[in-house]
Amino acid sequence: MSDVVQKLWGFCHTLRHDGIDYGDYIEQITYLLFIKMADERGVKLPEGCDWKTLMEKSGTNLSDHYVDVLRTLGQQPGLLGDIFAGALSRFTNPVNLKKLIGLIDETAWTELNVDVKAEAFEGLLEKAASEGKKGAGQYFTPRILIQSIVRCMKPDPRKKADFAICDPACGTGGFLVCSYEWLLEQTKGGALDRDVAKRVLKDTYFGQELVARPRRLALMNLFLHNVEPVIKYGDSIYENPDNRRFDVVLTNPPFGTKGANQAPDRDDFVVSTSNKQLNFVQHVMTILKPGGRAAVVVPDNVLFADQAGEVFKVLTEDCNLHTILRLPNGTFTPYSPGTKTNVLFFTKGFPTETIWVYDDRTNVPGITKKDRPLTPEYFAEFEKVYGADPNGGSKRNAADSKEDRWHSFHLSEVKERNYKIDSLKWLKDDSLDDADDLPEPEELATDAIAELRGAMDELQNVVVLLENGNGNGANEQ
């Protein structure tokens, strides 16, 4: 796998001189890989769009033909048209296109087992994410974190005939891919009844993505796993969802506030807010089936943001918010190294009585790209104390954590805190007492900015109240 990745990635540096960035390069590989594997499998493509014809051409004839191939494939129905929708060639030098075709031709992709070819593709995505800060990074969740979440959530489509898994902000498809890989591991390679296998491969994995490129990469990512997903192109928050509901929702909504300048006009949202992450929490509550379970990654500022208390009040009334995992600092290094994040685990249809919080952050050395990379060991104890029940129903004991990282809060304590989940803390941060061991400046700045934004939101509310004549003394002369 590493040989394949290194060979293809090595050529990327050559292409950068041709004006092709990391994201463009992965996208072009996606197109060519699909055509190559279709040829290996004997899948019939429209006339002139086959791999053999691409291999035979060179020079400007190749460049012109490649443009025609992409246009033709983008007009086809089904998965083929989805992957090639709006596809454009980024090559200005036909010599580079010819060389990339040759590199891809050297590997018999369909002869590789599913794990190898998928890991090769994900290896390229990860490289693009880490190298191009504005590339795939914003759509890529660390694989180690996803795998840990999936092991806790156990998205098993064998449990019922209409079992469905969704990621409404799927990016390049990491949660869906790892869910399928988990199933392969459980079934020792995918040993399923014929009917179940057909349903799993064609009617189990769903997603939605706002940006065309990561959606295309997600389709290809799952195709490399021999899965045909349904991934809609559109805005999960501002568009009303269809009637399909899901047994499991796993998602990492985009961080930040870009584009969140107005509250969505949706009847199913109890709390009207322009906060993107709070709206994603409400959206997940809508698209879950009764009894369905979810794991949602959210940044710290969502937990104390304006109207967070209102949303979490609704969440604890309609769902069992049974577990919160506070992730180590730097979990999203190198994509968003200063962002502090959490994972919310909840099940729809059962009110919350007790919230268990696992603090995997306080007094834990932050993740770095080279010296302290993210490893499965960071989540090993959490997975153990979470228990075997994916709905958080396993017997739990605070003493099961060696460093007092596992703590429970009754809902009454949460109410006293006005449902501001960020206040559920009990460990003392030793680094704050040691001037030589203070957090990194970027981390401190991120915290300060988050708190300032929260304060500004509160002030804005006061201003609105005063403008509407609802503040104390607002109408006095």
N, C-alpha and C positions, 0 to 999 in steps of 0.2 A: 504494500500500500504506500509506504513512504517513498519507494522508488518512483512509483507512478506520479505521486504528488510533486516530488522534487523535480522530475523531468518536465512536467507541464508548468510548474511554477517558475522554474528557471527560465523558461522562454518568455514569461510575463515581463521580465526586465527588459528584454529586447523590444517587446511591443510598446513599452512605455515611450520609447523614442519615436514611435509611430503615432503618438497621441492617444493611445488606448490605456485607460486607467484600470485599476484592479477590478472594479465592478463590471466594466465593459468586457474585460478579458474573460471573467467567469461566465458572463452571459454568452459570449461567442462560443466558449467551450460547450455550454449547454446545448446550443443549436447543433453543433457538429457531433457531439456525443450521441444525441438522439438519432440523427441520421445514420451514424455508424452502427448503433445497436439495432436499429430497424433492419439494416442490411444483414447483420449477423443472425437475426431471428427470422429472416425471410418475410418481414412485414412489407406489404406492397405500399409504396408511396406514389404520389402522382408522377406521371411520366416526366423524366428528366430531373427528378429531385433525389435520385438515389446516390449512394456513396460512390459507386463505380464511376458515375459521370463526373462527380467532383474530383476524383482522383485523376481522371484522364486529362482534365483541363489545366491550363497554366496561363500566366500573364494576365492581361486585361480580359481575356475570354473567361478566365476563372472568376475574376472580380465581378464581372457583369452577370455571369451565370449564378453566382452565389446570391447576389441581390434578388434575382428572379426566383430562386429556390425559396428564400425566406418569405417573399411576398406570396407565393403560391401556397406554401404550407400554412401561412397565417390565415388563409381563406378557407381552410378545411374545417369540418365539423369535429366536435368532441375534443379529447385531450390533445390531439395534434394541433388543432387550431388554437387551443388555450396556450400551449407552450410557445407557439410562434406568433401569437397576436401582437401586432405592432413591431415585429422583429425587424431590425435594421443592421446592415453590415457596418462595422466600425473600422474596417481595414482600408487604408489608403494605399498601402503597398502590397501588391499581389504576391510578392515573394514571401512576406510574412504569413499570409493566409495559406499559401502552399505548404510552408514549413509546419504550421500548426496542424493541418490536415494530415501531414506525414507522421507527426508525433502521435496523434490520436490513432492512426492506422496501425501503429506498432503494437498496440495492446488489443487482445481479443476480449472486449469488455464483458460480453455475455458468458464467457467461460470462467470469469472470476466469480467466486461465490458472492452472495448478496452483501455480506459484511464488508468484504474487501472493496468492491466497487463503490459502495455507499460511503465508506470511510474515506476513500480517495476523494470523492466529490466534497464531502464535508470538510476534509482537510484543506481543500482549496478555499472553501467558504470561510473557514476559520482564519486562514492566512490573509484573505482579502479583508476580513473584518479587522484584524489586528494591524495590518499595514496601512489600510486606507481608512483613516478616522471618520471620513464622511461617506465611506462606502457601506459594506455590509454590516458594520459594527452595530448600527442602530436597529438592525433586524435580527441580531444573532445573540441568543442567550447561551451562556457557557454550558457545554454539553454535560459536564459533571453535575451541575446544579439540576439540570433537567432530569438526568437519570435518577438522582436522589428523590426528586418529587414524584417521578413515575413509580419508583419502587414503593413509595408510601401510598400512592393512589390506586395502584393495581387496576389499570383500565383493561379489563378482561372482556372482550366481545363474545366469549363463549357462554357468558352467564345468561343471556336472553337473546331472543331472535331479532329484536330491533335495536340492539345496543349500538350507540353512536357516540363518537368522541369529537370534540370541537376545540379549535383554538381561534377565537374571533380576531386575533391580532397576530397571525401566524408567522409573519416574517418569512424566513427561508424554510420553515416547516420543522424546526427542531423538536418541538413537543410531540407532533404527530409521528415523526420518524422514530423517536425513542419509545413511544407507546407501542409501535409495531415491533420494534426490536425486543422490547420486554416480552411481548407475546411469543415471539420466536424462541426466546430463552425458556419461557414456561412450557412450551410445547416441544422443546428439544429440536428446533429447526423448522417448526411450522406444520407438524403432523396434525391435520384437522380433517374432519369429515368434509366430503366434497361440497355439500351445500353451505356449510359454515365457512369453508375456505373462499368460496365465491363471494359470499356476503362480506367477509372481512376485507377482501381485496378491492371490492367495488362499492360498498355501501356502508362503511364504518367510519372512515376518517374524513372529517370536514374542517373547513377553515374559511377565513375571510382575511383579505389584505387590501389596504388602501393604495399601495404603491405597486406599479406593474412589475418592476424588475424582481423584487423579492418574491412576489407571487409566482412568477415564472420559475424562479429557482426552487421554490417549494414544490411545485408540480414535478420538476425534474428530479428533485431530491427523492420524492416518494416513488416516482417511476423507476428510479434506480433500485428501489427496494421491491420492485414488482407490484407496487400498490397504485391503484388509480383513485386518487382522492377527488373530492368535490371542494374546490377552493374558489369562493366567490370573490369577485373584484369589486370593492366598494368600501364605504365607510360604515363600520359597525355601529358607531355611535349616532350619527346624524341621519341614518336611514333606518326606517322601521324594519325589524327582522321578520322573516316569513314565519310560518307556523311550525317549522321543525324545532323540536326540543331535544336536548342531549343528556345522556347519562353521566358523562364526565366532561368537564371543561378545564383545560389546562392552558394558561396564557400568561404572557408577560407584556402587558400593554406598553406602548411607547412612553418613555419618560418625558418630562418637560411640559410646557404649556403652549407650545407652538400650535396655532390653529384653533386653540380653545378660547375663542373670543365671545361665544354666546352659548346659552343653554340650548340643548337639543329640544325640539318640539315633539316630545314623545309622551303619550298618555301612560305608558307603563313605568315611567320614572317618577317615583314618589317625591323625590327631592329635585328641584330645578336648580342646576348649577352648571357653570361653564368649565368646572374642573374636569379635565379629561379622564384622569384615573378614577375619580369617584363615579363618573358616568360609566366607566368600564365595569366597575363593581356592580352597579345597578343593572347593566346590560347582561352580565353573567347570571345574575339572579333571575332575569327574565327567561333566558334561553335554556336554563336547566330544567329538566323534568322534575316533578315532585319526587323526592328521594335521591335526586342526582347530586353529585359531589363536584367540588371545584377546588383548584389551587391557583391562586392569582398572585403574581409578583407585583408589589407596589413599593414606591420609594417612601422614605420616612415622612416627607412633607405632606403626603396624602393623609397620614394618620392624625395630623394636627391641623390640617388645612381648614379654612372657613367652610362650614357646612359638613365637615367630616363627621362630627358628632351626630348630625341628623341622619346621614347615610348609614352609619354604623348602628344607630338605634333601630332603623328599619331592618338592617341585615340581621341583627341579633333577635329580632322579633320573628322574622320569616325563615331564618336559617340557623343552624347550629354552627356558630363560629367556634369550633372546638380547639383549633390550634393556630398559633402564630410562630413562625420561625424568623428570628432576627438574624439576617445574613452577615457574615464577616465583612468588615470594611474592605473595599477593593475587590469584591466578588466579580464586578463587571470590568475589571482591568483587562485589557487596556482601553475598552470602549468608553466607559463612564467611570473612571477610577474613584472619583470623589463622591459618587452617589451612594447613599446608605439605603439599603433595601430590605424588604421583608417578604415572606410568603404567607398569605392568608389561606387557610384550609377550612372549608365549610360545606355543609350538606343542607340542601333545600327541604323545607317542610317541617323542620323541627326547631323550636325556639332554643336559644342558647341559655344554658344554666351555668356552665363553667368554661372559661377560656384558659387553655394551657399555653404558656409562652416558653419557647426555648431560646435563650440568649446565646447565640453563637458569635457574638461580637465583642462584648465588654471584656477587656483584658486578653483578647485574642489578637496576635500579631496580624496586621493587615496583609491582604493578598498583594503580591507584586508579580510582574511578568516573569522575572528571572529567578530571584532569590527565594520567593515563597509562592510558587504557583498554586492555583486551586487544585486540590486533590480530593478523592472520595473520603479520606480520613476526616476532613472538616465536618462531614455530615453523618459519620458513622454512628456516633452516640445518639444524635437526634433521631435517626431512623429506628434505632433500638427502642428508645422511650416512646416514640410515636405509636408503635405496636402494629400488630398484624391486621387490625381492622381498618380498611381504607377510609371509613367514615368516622374515625377517631373514637371508636367505642371500646377500645382495648382498656384493660385495667391499667391505671397510671399511678405512679408514685414519685414524688419529688426526690426521694432518696436514691432513685435510680440514676441520677446524674452525679458524677463524682465531684464536680466543682460548683454545685448548686445552680446549675444553668436551667433547670426545669422547674417551673413554678406555676401554680394555678391561681386564678382569680375568679371569684364568684361574680355573677352578673351584677349583684348589688354593689360591688366595689367599682365595677365599670360604670354603673349609673352615677355613682358619686363623683366620678371623673368626667361627667357629661359625655360619656362614650368616646372620649379622646383616647384612642388605643395606644398612642405613643407614650402615655404616662404609666403603662404597666411595666414598671422597672423595679428591680430590687438589688442588683449587684452594683457595688461601688467601682467606678472607673479609676483604677490606681494611677493611670497615666496623667490624670488631671492634677495630682498632688506632686508630681515629679516634673520640674521644669525642664529636665534633660530628656524627658520621655513624652513630651507633648505630641499630639497628633500632627500629621503633616500639615503645612500651611494651606494646601489645597483643600484638605478635609475640613479644617477650621473655617475657611472661607465659604465652603459649601454649606456648612451648618448655619453660619451667620446669614447667608443669603436666604436660606430656607425660612429662618425665623423672621427675617425682615419681610419676606413675601407674606407670611402668615399675618404679621402685624398690619401690613398694608391692606390685606383683604378685610380685616376686622374694621379698620378705619374707613374703608370704602363703604362698608355696610352702615356705619354710623352716619356718613355723609348722605347716603341715600335716604335713611330714616328722617334726617333733618330736612332734606329737600321735600319729602312727602308730608312734612308736618307731624311726624309721629314721635319725634324726640321730645324728651321732657323740656318744657318751656319753649318749644319751637314756635308755638302760636301766641306766646305772651307778648304784649306790647311794652 
